[in-house]
Every structure is written in structure tokens, then in C-alpha cells.
Amino acid sequence: MKRVVVTGSGGQIGSELVPHLRRLYGAEKVLATDLRPVSGPLAEGGPFACLDVRDGEAFSALVRHFRADTVLHLAGLLSARGEKDVALAWDVNVNGSATALEVARQEGTAFFFPSSIAAFGPSTPKKETPQETLQRPTTIYGVGKVALELLCDYYHLKFGVDTRGLRFPGLISHETQPGGGTTDYAVHIYYEAVRKGNYTSFIAPGTFMDMMYMADALDAVVGLMEADPARLVHRNAFNISAMSVDPEAIASAIGKVIPGFTIAYDVDPLRQAIAESWPDSLDCSAARKEWDFAPRYDLETMTREMLDRIASKGG
Ligand code: NAD
């Protein structure tokens, strides 16, 4: 990567990925874009432009003008939000992403697509979910992710576009709040632990999902995009995860740092049903083998850092 355009950069991932890339490649080499103007470090730390990813002409012109060699396509609507506005989720997640891929083809750039554990469904093997397996998701978000995983493979095979991608698990971070996903509880719980010493979870105890600390997710994006293409057998939709946890496991890790922390439950049927349709734990061996994926944070180290950082910002 030398000159990078990032879409949807004001969200949970982009707001940390853009500063990370600017530190690695130089501030002027990373163009952050989003639907609406953003404030703070993202706008002040380097170039920013407004872009609706469904506008192919504006998108192409931006990529050409910036002389980008890579498009990291983060714009999208998350799982729970998608269920509440199916037409918009399809339009942004599928039409918008297909437009982004076509821009990459026309402008000759590499292309990164973030898929998700949501690309799996109830018939997928739940434990050690293989890299290649049954994918019959039951959310519009998941349906769109499978479509784009396949389209990214197709654009590589048919047109030679350098497409690469990850299936992110739930990402845990302390910079920007998540935008309406099913794993959001695993972020909220840390804020409430610092602010109130207790948390009411919308996901039931015993519901295991894959998670990862944001620092490891940022390293994974760079690691994959910089990987030797000769080693990549899969290219798109690599399973990655750092831990498989349920709300009780996170609460117990928090309790070791904040004695007396308590968790209660008020389960949201929509997000609980989505969570139950997803895997418990992923097999990440393809990512390890093909581009040396190796997350640094486990539940304990992530928990300590999350609580420290949130407390130092005053909750
Ligand atoms: P987010 O909801 O926090 O941010 C998404 C951004 O996309 C927002 O800033 C929004 O303004 C922007 N956006 C929405 N519609 C747009 C449009 N038409 N044109 C341009 N921008 C638009 O999401 P995130 O958590 O940062 O996720 C980024 C990507 O990673 C998404 O594709 C998501 O599905 C995927 N992902 C995220 C997670 C996670 O835990 N955060 C897990 C798996 C996959």
C-alpha cells in the first residue's frame, strides 16, 4: 500500500484504522472519506473528502485524483441496524460495495473488503467453523457479506483485481462506539464497568461469539494487504479471531480488575436471535498459514487495556 482511500472512515474501525495507516505510510498518503464531514483527528490529521459509496462517478474521480493504489472499503450498515432497514442495508452493503469493487477494477487499485462472522448461519458448524463451509446466513447483513465475498473472488478470477478480505469477529475498542451491531455489548460493558460498576447485557449468558481487540484488527488489515500474493490461496474472507467469549467470561475478566463488578440480563430478542445464528468459534488456520496472522491480545490483556484507557478518559 502506498496511497490509500478509506471509505466509511468515520466509523468504529475507520476512526482507528486511518490514524494507524497515516502513522505507517504518511498522513498525506491516506484519504479518509465518509458520507458526512467528520471532526477531530480524522479530519485534522490528513486529507478528508465526503463520499457516498453508491456514487460510482464521484468515487472513481476521487480515487483517480488521489492516485490511490488501494481502496479499503469500510462503508456499510451493521447487522442489527440492517434488520431495521433492509432496503437501505442492501443498497449500501451490496450495491455500494459492488460499486466500490468496480471502481477498484476501473482505476487499477487493490481492494480490501471486511466480511464478518455474520456471513455464517444456523446450519454452519458452530465450533471451529472452517474457512470453507456452509454459508446460509439469516440476516440481510449476512446475505450481503456472502454476496460480496463471492464477488471479490470473482473480480480477482475474472479481472485480476487484487482483492483481499477478512471475516472480522466482533471488534472491541475504546475510541469510537460501534454502529449498531450484535457484538456491541462487548464494548458497552467496559464503559458501564468504569462508569457504574455494573452492566445489563442484551445478549444472554452462554452465548459465545468470536471477538478481537481493535489493535489486532488494524494489524490484520495491514498484514493481509502487505502479504506476499504468492502465498495467498484464499485471498478473500479469511476467518480471524482472538477469543471466543460470552458475557459471563467478559464480566469475570472485568471483575478481576474492578472487584464487585456485576452483570445482569435484559435480553433483546432481535440481537439474541442474530447471535445464536452465528458461530461460537472460528478456525483461523488459513490466515495463520498464508499471511502469519497472530493476534497479540487475549481476554485478560484486552480487558486491562480497555478499562485503563476508558478510565483515563474519565469514562
Ligand atoms: P460503523 O457503522 O461504525 O461505520 C460505518 C461507516 O460507514 C459510518 O461512518 C457511516 O457514516 C459510513 N457509511 C454508511 N453508509 C455510507 C455510504 N452510503 N457511503 C459512505 N459511507 C457510508 O462500522 P464499522 O464497525 O467501522 O465497520 C466497518 C466495516 O467492517 C463494515 O463493512 C462492517 O460490516 C465490517 N465489520 C465490522 C465489525 C465490527 O465489529 N465493528 C465486525 C465485522 C465486520
Boltz pocket constraint, residues with backbone or C-beta under 6 A from the ligand:
constraints:
  - pocket:
      binder: B
      contacts: [[A, 7], [A, 8], [A, 9], [A, 10], [A, 11], [A, 12], [A, 13], [A, 14], [A, 33], [A, 34], [A, 35], [A, 36], [A, 51], [A, 52], [A, 53], [A, 54], [A, 73], [A, 74], [A, 75], [A, 76], [A, 77], [A, 78], [A, 92], [A, 96], [A, 114], [A, 115], [A, 116], [A, 117], [A, 167], [A, 168], [A, 169], [A, 170], [A, 171], [A, 172], [A, 177], [A, 178], [A, 179], [A, 180], [A, 181], [A, 183]]
      max_distance: 6.0
